């Protein structure tokens, strides 16, 4: 495997990561939470998906069912919040917007991580530049970030790990400023499981082969490891040696599937409640579909009971429906999904979850139509969807929606401890006494 053209000179790739993103978002608007044990819970307030360092010190593991820790929470004053997706998404967008000012080449990797290409800025002191990035994000959003800088994305991930875990770097670590011997010494102190793409799954297998640290894997033969694992492992080893094999993706590729599902706050027994939820999930997925300018060629709908309610009778089913012609129309997709729901629904069960998936996605500009299908592109329908999306963007989600989505939604997800939507709802703006 050869590095791509232009990669012979040392690159400077920065990974900027928000520290404990969900907890930091809550603390940014409520300073009283600082240095307090805080946990953010998953859908229906079921499991711990984010923990402050104070909570981690109390022994609460990631993904722990929250009901098992209610007594511990009372004993130590742990403050639990429901996931506030609207707030987190908006804060992520604000962070990415600020980071965009520091490099013309940016890859938004996840809700709390972004890669920046700083190669053309190497005439500057990149550690100071990293500190400027940190202070700008903190000033603009109130969120703390760490910055890792290195010659490849894999090394930048490790540099970010060091910036986060080692106080001597003051939250900015630049591998490119180290000599080869200094870097190797540092890599010899990092567990192989910390490497991007290795993690818990592959780490035990690597350790059985004698690769215990990052340095051990860096010195491995990439072609032999490729035979034992995959081409991804070969790329990882080459990246550890400073050879760029994973380029920045400045344009996020269109999704090949769009999934929308939720567990219910209370069990649903009738088809009316299931129909409301399926209509809602299709509407959300269709909006995402139009946003990436795609059409769906198939739709999968499923329902299931809870495997944790062992005394209840169990049932799960789903079906994939091939569309006569690809479409992005919410009314058409909702109609098809509700037809599919009727085929798989059986009365007498306590349903705990439902969902849909749009598949066989194709670009809107290149769809293959069917002369005999009733689902031909319709300019009126297209204008209706454009108007609906525009109104919902300007006036807020679900300002206009399908009537089949319902209004009271007794089945909706539990969010008993959700913080206000400080940045996305006029009625919930932060008030200062």
N, C-alpha and C positions, 0 to 999 in steps of 0.2 A: 504493500500500500504506500503510495507516494503522497507527500503533502501537496496540496493544491498550489497553483502558481501564486507567487507573491508571498508565500508563507516561510521563505527561507530566513528572512529577517525576523528578529524577535518581535512578536506581537505584544500588545498590552490589552488584555481583556479584564474588565472589572465585573464582579458580581456584587450587586447591591441588594442586601436582604434586610427586611424589616424585622427587628427583634420581636419574637413572640407576637405576631401580627394582631390576632384577635384581642388578646389581653391589652396590648398597647393601644388599640383603637378605643377600648373602653376607658382606659386610664387617661387618654388624651382629653376627654371631655369631662372626666370626673377625677380631679387631682387627689381626692380623698382616698382613692384606690391605690395610690402609690405605696409600695412597701407593704401592702396588705395581700393576704392570700386570695387570689382571684382565679376562678375557673369559668370557661365558656363551654356550654353544653351543645350537643348535637340536636338533630331534629327531635321534636317532642320531648326535649330536655332529658334525653335518655343517657348519653355517655359524655365523658369529659373529652373534648377535642382540642382544648387549649388550656394550659396550666401556667400560672406564674411560677417563678422560681421558688417562692414560698410554699406553694402547693406541692411542687415536686419534692421539696425537702420533707414534706409530711408523708411521703410515700404513696401518693395517689398516682397510679400509672395512667399512661395515655390510653384512651378508649375505655376507661373503667366505667361500668354501669353506675350511674350516680346514686341510685337508691341504696347501694351498698355502703356509701360513704356519708350518709346523712348525719349519723352520730358523730363522725369525725369532724364534719363541717360545723356542727353546733359547738363541739369542744374547742375548736381552734378559730372559730369565726370566719370560716371560708365563705367568700361571697360568690354566689353562682349566678351567671347570666345566660339567658337563652341566646342562641346565635342571631345576630342582627345583620342579615345578609345585605340589606340595602345600604347600611352604614359602611360595612366592610368593603363592598364593591366601590362605593364612591371614594372612600379614603385611598383605596388602591389606585384608582384613576388619578387622584391628585398627586400621589407619590410619583407615578410613572410620568406625569406631565412635567414635574419638576426635574426628574432625571433626564428627560429629553433635552433639557437646556445644556447639559454637560457633554453631550456627544451626538453627532448626527446619525450615528449607527447604534440602534438600540433594539434589543430583543426582550419583549415582556415575556418572561418564562413562566411565571405563575402570579397569583394574586399578590404575593409579597416579595417576589424576586425579579430582578431585571439585569440582563447583561448589557454592558456598554463597551464599545470598542474605543479605547483610549490611545491607540497606536500613534495617531497624529499629534497627541498631546505630550509625547515623551520628552520634549524639551523642558517641560515643567517638572517640578518635584511632585511625583504622582501621589506620594503620601499626603502632602499638603493639599493636593487636589481632592483626594479622598476625604480629607477632613472638611473641605469646603462643601463637598456633596452632603456629608453628614449634617453639617450645621444648617444648610439650606433646607433639607427635608425636615429637620426638627423645627425650624422656624416656620416653615410653611404649613406643616401638618401636626406638629407635636409628637411625631413618631420617631423613635430612635432606630438608626440603621447601622449595619456593619458593612465594610467594603473590603473585598478580597481582590487583589490584582495579580495577574500571572500571564504567561505566554499562551495558555489555552484555556478553554472553558472548564475542563476537568480540574486543572490546577487552580483556576480561579475559585472554584467551589471549595477546594481545600484551603486556599488562602482565606476565604471568608470564614471557614470553620475556625481557623487559628485566630482571626480577628475577633471572633465571638467568644472563644473559650480562653484566650490568653491575654490577661490584662496588660502585659507589657507592650502590646501593639496598639493600645488605645483605640480599638475598634476599626483600625485600618491596617491591613497587612499586605505588603507588596513583595511577592516572591521574586520579581524581576530585579529587585535591588540587592538580592543576596547572591553570594558566590555559590558555585556548584556544591562545594563542601558544606557550606552553611545550610543550603536547602536540603541536601541529603540527610544531614543530621536531624533537621526538623521533621522530615518525612519518616525517618526511622522511629520517631516517637508517636506517630499517628497510626491507630489501628486500621487495618485494611478495610474494615467494614464502613469506614467514613468516606470511602471513595464514591463519587457520584456514579450510580449504576451498579454498585456492588451490594451495599446494604446488608441486611440480616440474611437475605436469601442465599447469596453466593459466598458470603464471608466464611461460613463453616467449611464449605468445599475447598476454598482457597487455603484455609489454615491446615486442612488435612494434607494439602500438597506442600506445606511449609512456607506459605506466603502469609506471614502474620502482620506485617506492617506495610505501609504505602511504599516504602523504599524497596521492600522485597518484591513487590509486584512491578515496580518501575524497572527493576533489573531482570525481570523475567523475559523469556523469549516469546515475542508476541505471536509468532506463527504457530508455535507449539500450543500455546494457550488457546489460540483460535480453534484448534482441532478439538481441545477438551471442552471448550465452552461455546463461543460464537465469534462472529466478526466484531461484535460490540466490544468484547473483551480485548481483542487486538487493537481496536481504536483507543480504548482506555489506556492501554500500556503505552502506545505511541504518544498520546496526549500527555501522559505523565513525564515523558521524555522531551516535551516541548514541541512536538510535531502537531500542527493543527489538523485534526481530522473531523472536527465538528464545528461547522461554521455558524455564525450568527444568522438567525432567521428573522430578518427585519420585518418581513410581511408574514403575519400569522397565517398558516395554510388553512383553507376552509375545512371544517369538520366533515368527516365522512359519515357520521351518524350524529343525531341529536336526541338525547335521552331526557325525559322529564318524568319524575316520579317523586312521591312522598309517602311516608308512613302516616296513617291517620291519627289524629289526637284521641279519638274514640272509635271503637269498632263500628263498621258500617255493615248493615244487614240487608238493605234493600237496594234495588237497582237504581233508584232515583239518586241516592247519595253517590253511588259509583259513577253514574252518568255525569253528575256535576263535576266530580274530581277529574274524570277523563277529559271532559270538555276544557277545563282549566289548563290541564297539562298540555293538551294539543295546542291551545291558543298560545301558550308560552313558547312551545317548541317552534310553532309556525312563525312567530315573530323573529326568533333567532335565525330561522331558515331564510327569511326575507332579508335580514340584516347582512347575511353573508352572500346574498344574491344567488341562492340555490333553489332548486326544486327537489321535492321528494318523490321517489319512485315506488316506495313501499312504506307501510305503516305496521308496526307491531304493537299490540295492546295486551296487557296482562293484569291479572288480579290474584291476590293470595291472602291466606289467613296467616296468623302469627304462629310460628313454630314454638314460641315461648309460652303460649297458652296451651299447655299440654292436655288439659281436660276438654278443650274444645275440639270438635271434629275438624280435620284438616283438609284443605282443598287449595289447589293452585292450578292455574291454566293460563294460556296465552295463545295468540295466533298472529301470524304474519299475513297481511293483506297486500297483494301486488296491485298497484294502482294501474288503471287502464292507460293513463298518460301522466307524466310527472306534473306536480302542482305545488304551489305555495299558498293556496287559498285556505284561510282558516275555516270558513264555513264548509268547504268540501272535505277537508281533513277531519273536522269534527264529526260530520255526518258519517264518514267511513269508519271512524273509530267507534262511534256509538253502535253502528251495525255490528262491528266485531265484538263489542262488549256483550251484546245480546246473545251472541253465539256461544260465549264461554261462561256466562253467568249461570249459577245455580243457587236457588234460594236455600235458606236454612244454615248459612255460615256467617261467622263473624269475620268480615274481611278487614285486614290490617293494612294493606298496601295495594296501590294500583299505579300503573304507569304506562307510558307509551314511548316508542322509539321511531323516529323518522329515519329511513335508510335509503340506500341506492341514490344518494344525493348527486345531482348533476348541476353544472352552471346554468343559471337562468338564460344565458345568452345562447346556449347550444342545445336546447331540449329537442328530443325527437317526438313529434306529435303523431297521433293516430287518426287517420281520416275518418274512421268509423266510431271513434270514442265521443262520448258526451262531455268529456273533460278537456275540451279544447281551450287554449288561452283565450281569455275574455278581457278586452280592454276595460270594460266597466268594472269587472271584478278586481283588476289590477289597480285601478284608481281608488276603489273602495278600500283595498288593503293599505295603499299608500296614505290615504286620508286617516285611516284608523291608527296606523303607526305614528303618524305625525301628531295627532291629537294626544295620544297616550304619552309620547315623549314630552310634549309641552305641558300637559296638565296633570301628568302622573299616571302610573300604571292603572289599568282597568278603568280609566275614565270612560272608555267605550269598550264593551265586551259582549260576548255571546250570551244571550239570555240563558242558554243551557248550562252556563257555569254556576248559576245559582247566586244567592245573595247572603243568606244566613250562614251557610256552610258549617253546620255543627261538627263536621268531621275534620275541620281544618287543624293544622299542626299546632301542638301545644307550644306556646312561647310565654310562659307565665312570668318570666323574669327578664323580658326583653327591654333593653335600654331604649331611649327615644331615638328616632331617626334624625339626629341633630343637623345633618347636612342636606337631607332630601325631602323634608316635610316642613312647610312653613309653620304649622301648628306645633312643631316639636323642636323649634330652634332653641339653642342654649340660652337660658335666662340667667342674668347675673344680678344678684341682690345687692 
